[in-house]
Amino acid sequence: MSKRVLAFAASNSSKSINRQLVGYAASLIEGAEVETLDIHDYEMPLYRSDREEADGIPQLAHDFLARLEAVDAILVSFAEHNGAYPAAFKNLFDWCSRIQREFWQNKPVAMLATSPGGRGAKGVLEFATSAAPRFGGELVGHLSVPSFYENFDAEAGTLTDAALDKELRALLAKL
Ligand SMILES: Cc1cc2nc3c(=O)[nH]c(=O)nc-3n(C[C@H](O)[C@H](O)[C@H](O)COP(=O)(O)O)c2cc1C
């Protein structure tokens, strides 16, 4: 049976540039069955301890963890909001962590991030990569793509910067 990889963007924007990037990255993975998901399909009310005590943990949090659990490796691309996770992903993470601290399910994880700016969402990527081991992520590597609109051809759905493309392919080979 071939390896299963789950690829998703930590963004709930329908036009997400991180979804475009992770979609391209997923298309480069060879010899594996790649599945994708949209975190918007796992939107839950804002985490509150009062809410958890009153209503328990939403089924969607269990469902999301089950998607991660079912695969052999994970590929994620983070949007950056004010230097941190977008609220949509943080909320999902918070609910899931109430079930299991090992959010990344002790799987190999490759982490990407991109933004329109020159820093390429490095802030969120630095946080996500440094936190990964504490949350059950076996980090295989990471890549920030700066200036998305200059380095990605949205029509073709490919990275146009040869050096970044090479780095991405090398990272995916480790997954
Ligand atoms: C509330 C908000 C905060 C943002 N903060 C940052 C930031 O800290 N760093 C950055 O590079 N871009 C920031 N941006 C711009 C995002 O990088 C940009 O919206 C990008 O498209 C988000 O990725 P996505 O399209 O995959 O959701 C911010 C955007 C919003 C709406």
Ligand as a Chemical Component Dictionary entry (heavy atoms), coordinates in Angstrom:
data_LIG
# 
_chem_comp.id                   LIG 
_chem_comp.type                 NON-POLYMER 
_chem_comp.pdbx_formal_charge   0 
_chem_comp.three_letter_code    LIG 
# 
loop_
_chem_comp_atom.comp_id 
_chem_comp_atom.atom_id 
_chem_comp_atom.alt_atom_id 
_chem_comp_atom.type_symbol 
_chem_comp_atom.charge 
_chem_comp_atom.model_Cartn_x 
_chem_comp_atom.model_Cartn_y 
_chem_comp_atom.model_Cartn_z 
_chem_comp_atom.pdbx_ordinal 
LIG C1  C1  C 0 -5.578 40.163 10.076 1  
LIG C2  C2  C 0 -4.413 39.997 9.144  2  
LIG C3  C3  C 0 -3.137 40.019 9.655  3  
LIG C4  C4  C 0 -2.034 39.821 8.809  4  
LIG N1  N1  N 0 -0.798 39.791 9.356  5  
LIG C5  C5  C 0 0.263  39.482 8.567  6  
LIG C6  C6  C 0 1.553  39.292 9.136  7  
LIG O1  O1  O 0 1.756  39.393 10.317 8  
LIG N2  N2  N 0 2.570  38.975 8.307  9  
LIG C7  C7  C 0 2.385  38.814 6.948  10 
LIG O2  O2  O 0 3.337  38.483 6.233  11 
LIG N3  N3  N 0 1.168  38.981 6.386  12 
LIG C8  C8  C 0 0.091  39.306 7.164  13 
LIG N4  N4  N 0 -1.150 39.456 6.612  14 
LIG C9  C9  C 0 -1.302 39.288 5.168  15 
LIG C10 C10 C 0 -1.406 37.807 4.833  16 
LIG O3  O3  O 0 -0.104 37.283 4.663  17 
LIG C11 C11 C 0 -2.223 37.622 3.552  18 
LIG O4  O4  O 0 -3.564 38.000 3.815  19 
LIG C12 C12 C 0 -2.164 36.210 3.029  20 
LIG O5  O5  O 0 -2.930 36.150 1.843  21 
LIG C13 C13 C 0 -2.681 35.221 4.061  22 
LIG O6  O6  O 0 -2.521 33.904 3.580  23 
LIG P1  P1  P 0 -3.748 33.105 2.964  24 
LIG O7  O7  O 0 -4.113 33.807 1.672  25 
LIG O8  O8  O 0 -3.191 31.741 2.722  26 
LIG O9  O9  O 0 -4.874 33.131 3.956  27 
LIG C14 C14 C 0 -2.247 39.650 7.429  28 
LIG C15 C15 C 0 -3.547 39.631 6.919  29 
LIG C16 C16 C 0 -4.624 39.809 7.763  30 
LIG C17 C17 C 0 -6.028 39.764 7.195  31 
# 
loop_
_chem_comp_bond.comp_id 
_chem_comp_bond.atom_id_1 
_chem_comp_bond.atom_id_2 
_chem_comp_bond.value_order 
_chem_comp_bond.pdbx_ordinal 
LIG C1  C2  SING 1  
LIG C2  C3  SING 2  
LIG C2  C16 DOUB 3  
LIG C3  C4  DOUB 4  
LIG C4  N1  SING 5  
LIG C4  C14 SING 6  
LIG N1  C5  DOUB 7  
LIG C5  C6  SING 8  
LIG C5  C8  SING 9  
LIG C6  O1  DOUB 10 
LIG C6  N2  SING 11 
LIG N2  C7  SING 12 
LIG C7  O2  DOUB 13 
LIG C7  N3  SING 14 
LIG N3  C8  DOUB 15 
LIG C8  N4  SING 16 
LIG N4  C9  SING 17 
LIG N4  C14 SING 18 
LIG C9  C10 SING 19 
LIG C10 O3  SING 20 
LIG C10 C11 SING 21 
LIG C11 O4  SING 22 
LIG C11 C12 SING 23 
LIG C12 O5  SING 24 
LIG C12 C13 SING 25 
LIG C13 O6  SING 26 
LIG O6  P1  SING 27 
LIG P1  O7  DOUB 28 
LIG P1  O8  SING 29 
LIG P1  O9  SING 30 
LIG C14 C15 DOUB 31 
LIG C15 C16 SING 32 
LIG C16 C17 SING 33 
# 
